[in-house]
Every structure is written in structure tokens, then in C-alpha cells.
Amino acid sequence: MKRRTLVTAALAAAVAVAAQTGAAMAMNPVLKIGFVGVTSGPAAAWGTSNQRSMEARAAWINETGGYTIGGTTYDIEIVSFDDQKDPKRAIAGMEKMANEGIHYVVGPNVDDGAAAVRPVAEKNGIMYFPYAFPKELYSAPASNAVLGMVANYQSGPAIYKMLRDEKGVKTVAFVAANESDPLSQRDSGVAAAKALGLDVVSSNVTYQVDTTDFTPVLTPVMRSRPDLLVLSGVSPANAPQLIRSARELGYRGLISTETAQDARVLSEGAGDLANGFISVGGASTPEIASDMMKEFVDRYTAMFGEYNDESNTKVYALEYILETLKANPAAIDDVDEFQRTMDTFEAPNPYMKGDAKLRYVGMSSFGQKRQIAVPLVVNVFNDGEFETMFVAEVD
């Protein structure tokens, strides 16, 4: 989806005036929804996209009169906490939510943080929507976490198969940061590649997250001459550095990742060298975006001065929470009621054209419905923008 970096001054002014008027006239009770995630450091783009999506959607809801659940209309307040990609801070953030009586939280954005907060969430009756991939978070006996995006072990095989069938990829190499999240994603990617009959020519090269010179890291990988270089779990800050180093070393093959990226960061960090880079995108394309999705993009851009394509996915978590509460108002203070509603929940998807539905999935991956249904959109970066390669679904 094309980035929108400018909207009309009239829309920006209208949003600001309406927000001020709404704040002055607000008489509705407040429903607090939490966010615990990373909004600083190399992975900041992941959490910032979450927080901004929630704030933009909440402001829109409040401006238009609030959100009605069980006959009561609420103003939505987003309570945010930057965990700085630190599991200990993620725990502190979830404890803050519990102390404020918040039962629904979006985040954390990484595996360690999502795993660390599980005991706090389960003890305090909190449903949380992480952007993290460990299956044990979503498989029984766990029940309080809902995967907010498509997992790497769902997107990876789809990407590799497409590149094998359409681009003639036969050999693949994996590079990962020396942290649990990317290492786990690397292992899943290696397994998926082998299952598809691809030859994994390198998979043991790692780097520290504070690395600034990736030439020594990538030199031995380049000797294996892979058709595809996979940057497993790469952060938005590290991706352009790795891409630039690989290209400057003479690599002319394909480069991909299963993590979402930021087009602005790629442009600033790698420029044209990032052309052809494949990543998982936001859950929308111009072809499937509804008028409501287009308005969301405009409002987000007016609020923050720029747009991140990943917010096409991140807009969904708050919508799922509110629509599920609307389907069963008893769940506002009782996550057991929320969980009971998930198996049969279905509502119109306001962000897609046609008759698409909001529903919970995950039976194939987790044995229970602990994942929100969002389209799997795979993008390729070209000349400063993401272009859609293909769109798929997961169960």
C-alpha cells in the first residue's frame, strides 16, 4: 500500500477541532484499553505503529460519539507503556495495567516480552494481543494471549514457495540476531525451507543487535552464494544496514524477511539498494482497502504527520477487542466471557471491501482460536514504497 505522508490541511484542521470539541463535551464513561510494547530503540517502529493505530482509532471513535456496548456508550482511552524491548519492563507495564483495572491489552511486540507477561495476565484476568510467535502462548493450557498478526511459520512457507515456484529459488541462507526472537524465527524458517525442498546453504551466522558494521557478518554467508538471503526476525533499524552490506559485497540475489518493515527507514538507510526487498506487509492493499481503511490512513497521517504500512495490520487489535465486547457485554470485566465468545464470534470487517469478516482463527497452528484473522500481505520494496506481491489467508 502506498504511504500517505501528506493530507489536506482541511482534514487535519477538522480532526484537531473535532478532537478539542469532543474532549470538551465528553460525558461518556471511559473504557481503558492498554498497550505494552516497544516504542524506543531499534525495534521502535513495531510498537509505535501499534500505539499510533490505537490512538488514531480511539480518537476517531470518541469524535463520533463513542462506542456502544450493552446499551452504554463509552469513550475509549488508550493507556500506553514503553517496555523498551525489555521483558522486565514488559512485566512492569502489565502490572500497571492490572493496577488500573484494565482487562484488555495490546502487545508486547516481541517473544521475550510476550512470554514474560503471561503470568501477570493470567493472574489478573487480562487478555493480551501480542505480536510474538511462540506457539506455547496460544496453545492450551495457555488461553489469555491472542496473536495479533500472521506468524513467521505461517508467512515463511508461503514466501519461500512463491519464490521457489516463480523465481527459481533453490538455495537459501539465513542470518539472525543473537536473540531469542530472531533465532526462533530462523529455526522455523530453516525447517520450512527444508520442507519445501530448498537447500539451506548457511544458517549458523548471527550478529549482535548493536552491530554497526555487517560486512564481517555477511562475508562468510556470501561465499555460499544463496539464491535467497533471509534476514530472520530483523528489526526495522537493522534491515537497511544488512541489505546495504550484502549489496556492497556484490550480492545480487533475493533478500526477504517475515517481519514487517518501515518504508521510510528502508529508504533512508539503504535507498535504491533496498529495491526488491521482500517483507510481510500490513493487512491491506489498495485493491482490498475499504473506504473506512482509507479514512483511517488519512486520520492517522493527520495525527502523526506520516503513515506506517504496518498499521494496516495494527489497526485490527483494538477493533477485535471492542467488537467482541459488543457481542458479549459481560466480557468487559470478565475475560472468561470474552474467551467463551471467541469460538463463535463473527462481525463485518470494516477495513476490507466486500463481505470479509472479523473472526478468530488459529486452529491449525494452535489447536484453539487464539489468533485474529487478518490477510497475509507480502510486499516488495521498490523506489521508496511497498508494492504488493500477493495476498493470502491463514486458518
Buried (B, 14 or more C-beta within 10 A) or exposed (E): BBBBEEBEEEBBEBBEEBBEEBEEEEEBEEBBBBBBBBBEBBBBBBBBBBBBBBBBBBBBBBBEEBBEBEEEBBBBBBBBBBBBBBBEBBBBBBBBBBEEEBBBBBBBBBBBBBBBBBEBBBEBBBBBBBBBBBBEBBBEEBBBBBBBBBBBBBBBBBBBBBBBEEEEBBBBBBBBBEBBBBBBBBBBBBBBBBEBEBBBBBBEBBBEBEBEEBEEBBEEBBEBEBBBBBBBBBBBBBBBBBBBBBBEBEBEBBBBBBBBBBBBBBBEBBBEBBBBBBBBBBBBBEEBBBEBBBEBBBBBBBBBEBBBBBBBBBBBBBBBBBBBBBBBBEBBEBBEBBBBBBEEBEBEBBBBBEEBEBBBBBEEBBEBBBBBBBBBBBBBBBEBBBEBBBBBEBE
